[in-house]
Amino acid sequence: MRAAVLHAFREPLSLEEVPEPELPPDGALVEVRATGLCRSDWHGWMGHDDSIALPHVPGHEFAGVVAEVGPEVRGIRPGDRVTAPFCCGCGACEPCRLGHTQICERDYQPGFTGWGSFAERVLVPVADLNCVPLPGELAFEAAAALGCRFMTAFAAVGERGRVRAGDWLAVHGCGGVGLSVVMLGRALGARVIAVDVAPGPLARAAELGAEQTLDAGAEDAAAAIRELTGGGAHVSIDAIGSAATAAASVRCLRRRGRHVQVGLLAGDEREPRVPMAELISRELEIAGVHGMPVRGYPALLRLVASGAVDPARLIGRRIGLEDAGAALAAMDRPAEGITVIGL
């Protein structure tokens, strides 16, 4: 099969013919029809993820058609249209038994711990648990756009952020995750404030429902949010991942507000300073999000089917597999929306 292969961190990907993944008895091979290109892939390409062994095939936001299943698989068949979470659960550990497959103790992550979806086929282990059937009316590109960004945003806004109608929701960083948060927050009736340093992403956030946009390069975003909201945001999400955005997200909260960390922090910023005095005096909450459990997909797909959100609106660029390497290397710069690779 064709795949875009990483042989050295921070070096171009090579389009090659490689063997198909070995199919375990409980697994499924999925023929990839569309796959997203995510900043998490960029972190992997940069060498920030210790779980990646070279040579490697990136990619973890995919949708396609089941090509083959192992003999132990019962609920998934060849020809089924499916996607899968980027954190595949084992189904047996304590978090999985409690429904938290996204923090499985033995998780398998296509594109990180295993070869991913920048290829014609990708492996989904424990297919009866991790393969998510897609409705026929949902296009493969739109399903790939759900990927880790939209579904992670869904978990951040709903389960971890507990956003309610009328809440002020601040979003720091308007890339794929941030724009997903804007769209989902607006669908839930929140009053959304989008923060970025580039005019293009801020304009897209406004198009998708942000009530206010702030240029963090031109003003103190946290102070501006507190003033705009009469005390601070009820929920604030760092959707890009840096010490500065994480701190601004915490500082912009009202009393008893909730900060949700979605963006990954790398290098010297892996352990940013937390304003603990403010955390205590204002009884703030801090939560992390590592994707969405597989049990969350039905609710997400119902929301999409209702028309309240359309993940396809997030697609900013469509490319071929041969262009994946160049697009990945360019992800250190601001991008508007999601890039989808079609196969």
Residue pairs with C-beta under 8 A, 6 or more apart in sequence:
1 17
1 18
1 19
1 20
1 119
1 120
1 121
2 15
2 16
2 17
2 18
2 119
2 120
2 321
3 15
3 16
3 17
3 18
3 57
3 115
3 118
3 119
3 120
4 13
4 14
4 15
4 16
4 57
4 58
4 59
4 118
4 119
4 321
4 322
4 324
4 325
5 13
5 14
5 15
5 16
5 18
5 55
5 56
5 57
6 13
6 44
6 45
6 52
6 54
6 55
6 56
6 57
6 58
7 14
7 54
7 55
8 54
9 45
9 46
9 47
9 54
10 45
10 46
10 47
10 329
12 325
12 326
12 329
13 58
13 118
13 324
13 325
13 328
14 325
15 321
15 322
18 57
18 119
20 29
20 121
21 29
21 114
21 115
21 121
21 122
21 123
22 123
23 29
23 68
23 69
23 70
23 123
24 70
24 123
24 125
25 70
25 71
25 72
25 73
26 70
26 72
26 73
26 125
26 126
26 127
26 128
27 69
27 70
27 73
27 123
27 124
27 125
27 126
27 127
28 66
28 68
28 69
28 70
28 73
28 76
28 82
28 123
28 124
28 127
28 131
29 66
29 67
29 68
29 69
29 121
29 122
29 123
29 124
30 62
30 64
30 65
30 66
30 67
30 82
30 84
30 121
30 122
30 123
30 124
30 131
31 64
31 65
31 66
31 67
31 120
31 121
32 59
32 62
32 63
32 64
32 117
32 119
32 120
32 121
32 122
32 343
33 63
33 64
33 65
33 140
33 144
33 342
33 343
34 62
34 63
34 64
34 140
34 141
34 143
34 144
34 340
34 341
34 342
34 343
35 59
35 61
35 62
35 63
35 116
35 117
35 118
35 144
35 340
35 341
35 343
36 61
36 62
36 144
36 145
36 147
36 148
36 149
36 176
36 338
36 339
36 340
36 341
37 59
37 61
37 319
37 324
37 327
37 328
37 331
37 338
37 339
37 340
37 341
38 60
38 61
38 147
38 148
38 149
38 176
38 338
39 175
39 176
39 177
39 240
39 241
39 263
39 264
39 331
40 60
40 86
40 111
40 112
40 148
40 264
41 58
41 59
41 60
41 111
41 328
41 331
42 328
42 331
42 332
43 49
43 264
43 266
44 52
44 56
44 58
44 111
44 112
45 58
45 328
45 329
46 266
48 264
48 266
48 267
49 112
51 109
51 112
51 113
52 112
52 113
56 115
57 111
57 115
57 116
57 117
57 118
57 119
58 111
58 116
58 118
58 324
58 328
59 110
59 111
59 116
59 117
59 118
59 119
59 122
59 324
59 341
60 86
60 109
60 110
60 111
60 112
60 116
60 117
60 147
60 148
61 86
61 117
61 144
61 145
61 146
61 147
61 148
61 149
62 83
62 84
62 110
62 116
62 117
62 122
62 144
62 147
63 81
63 82
63 83
63 134
63 140
63 141
63 143
63 144
63 146
64 81
64 82
64 83
64 122
64 140
64 343
65 79
65 80
65 81
65 82
66 76
66 77
66 78
66 79
66 80
66 82
66 127
66 131
67 78
67 121
68 78
69 76
69 77
69 78
69 127
70 127
73 127
73 128
74 128
75 127
75 128
76 82
76 127
76 128
76 131
76 133
80 131
80 133
81 133
81 134
81 136
81 140
81 143
82 124
82 131
82 132
82 133
82 134
83 131
83 132
83 134
83 143
83 144
83 146
84 110
84 124
84 130
84 131
84 132
85 101
85 102
85 130
85 132
85 148
85 151
85 291
85 292
85 293
85 294
85 297
86 109
86 110
86 111
86 112
86 147
86 148
86 291
87 101
87 102
87 103
87 104
87 107
87 108
87 109
87 290
87 291
88 101
88 104
88 107
88 108
88 109
88 110
88 124
88 125
88 126
88 129
88 130
89 95
89 96
89 101
89 102
89 104
89 107
89 126
89 129
89 130
89 293
89 294
90 96
90 104
90 105
90 106
90 107
90 108
90 125
90 126
91 101
91 126
91 129
92 106
93 104
93 105
93 106
94 105
95 101
95 103
95 104
95 105
96 104
96 105
96 129
99 293
99 295
100 293
101 107
101 129
101 130
101 293
101 294
101 295
102 155
102 290
102 291
102 292
102 293
102 294
103 290
107 113
108 114
108 125
108 126
110 116
110 117
110 122
110 123
110 124
111 117
111 118
114 123
115 122
115 123
116 122
118 321
118 324
118 341
120 343
124 130
124 131
129 294
130 294
132 294
132 297
132 301
134 143
134 301
135 301
135 305
137 305
138 301
138 304
138 305
139 312
141 312
141 315
141 318
141 340
141 342
142 304
142 310
142 311
142 312
142 315
143 311
144 340
145 311
145 312
145 314
145 315
145 338
145 340
146 300
146 304
146 311
147 176
147 338
148 291
149 175
149 176
149 177
149 180
149 314
149 338
150 176
150 180
150 184
150 300
150 311
150 314
151 291
151 292
151 296
151 297
151 300
152 177
152 180
152 262
152 289
152 291
152 292
153 177
153 180
153 181
153 184
153 237
153 239
153 262
154 180
154 184
154 292
154 296
154 300
154 303
155 289
155 291
155 292
155 293
155 296
156 181
156 237
156 239
156 260
156 262
156 289
157 163
157 169
157 181
157 184
157 185
157 188
157 190
157 235
157 237
158 184
158 188
159 292
159 296
160 258
160 260
160 287
160 288
160 289
161 169
161 235
161 237
161 258
161 260
161 287
162 235
162 258
163 169
163 185
163 188
163 190
163 234
163 235
164 188
164 189
164 190
164 234
165 188
165 189
165 190
166 189
166 190
166 191
167 190
167 191
167 233
167 234
167 235
168 190
168 191
168 193
168 225
168 229
168 232
168 233
168 234
168 235
168 254
169 181
169 185
169 190
169 191
169 192
169 193
169 233
169 234
169 235
169 236
169 237
170 192
170 193
170 195
170 225
170 233
170 235
170 236
170 237
170 249
170 252
171 178
171 181
171 182
171 185
171 192
171 193
171 194
171 195
171 205
171 210
171 236
171 237
171 239
172 178
172 195
172 196
172 216
172 221
172 236
172 237
172 238
172 239
172 240
172 245
172 248
172 249
173 195
173 196
173 238
173 239
173 240
173 241
173 245
173 263
174 182
174 194
174 195
174 196
174 198
174 201
174 202
174 204
174 205
174 239
175 201
175 239
175 240
175 334
175 335
176 314
176 335
176 337
176 338
177 239
177 240
177 262
177 263
178 194
178 196
178 201
178 205
178 237
178 239
178 240
179 201
179 204
179 205
179 208
179 314
179 337
180 311
180 314
181 192
181 237
181 239
181 262
182 192
182 194
182 205
182 208
182 209
182 210
183 208
183 209
183 309
183 310
183 313
183 314
184 309
185 192
185 209
186 192
186 208
186 209
186 210
187 209
187 303
187 308
187 309
190 235
191 211
191 229
192 205
192 209
192 210
192 211
192 212
193 210
193 211
193 212
193 213
193 214
193 225
193 228
193 229
193 233
194 201
194 202
194 205
194 206
194 210
194 212
194 213
194 214
195 213
195 214
195 216
195 221
195 225
195 245
195 248
196 202
196 205
196 213
196 214
196 215
196 216
196 334
197 215
197 216
197 217
197 334
198 334
199 215
200 334
200 336
201 334
201 335
201 336
202 210
202 213
202 214
202 215
203 213
204 316
204 336
204 337
205 213
206 213
208 313
212 228
214 221
214 224
214 225
216 245
216 248
221 248
221 252
222 247
222 248
222 249
222 251
222 252
225 232
225 233
225 236
225 252
226 232
226 252
226 254
229 254
231 254
231 255
232 252
232 253
232 254
232 255
232 257
233 252
233 253
233 254
233 257
234 253
234 254
234 257
234 258
235 257
235 258
235 259
235 260
236 249
236 250
236 252
236 253
236 257
236 258
236 259
236 260
237 249
237 259
237 260
237 261
237 262
238 245
238 246
238 248
238 249
238 259
238 260
238 261
238 262
238 263
239 262
239 263
240 263
241 261
241 262
241 263
241 264
241 265
241 266
242 263
242 265
242 269
243 265
243 269
243 272
243 273
245 263
246 259
246 261
246 263
246 265
246 272
247 272
247 273
247 275
249 259
249 261
250 259
250 274
250 275
250 278
250 279
250 284
250 286
251 275
251 278
253 259
253 282
253 284
254 282
255 282
255 283
255 284
256 282
256 283
256 284
256 285
257 282
257 284
257 285
258 284
258 285
258 286
258 287
259 284
259 285
259 286
259 287
260 286
260 287
260 288
260 289
261 286
261 287
261 288
261 289
262 289
265 271
265 272
274 286
278 284
279 286
292 300
303 309
304 310
304 311
314 337
314 338
315 337
315 338
315 339
315 340
316 335
316 336
316 337
316 338
316 339
317 327
317 335
317 337
317 338
317 339
317 340
318 339
318 340
318 341
318 342
319 327
319 339
319 340
319 341
319 342
320 341
320 342
321 341
321 343
323 341
324 341
327 339
327 341
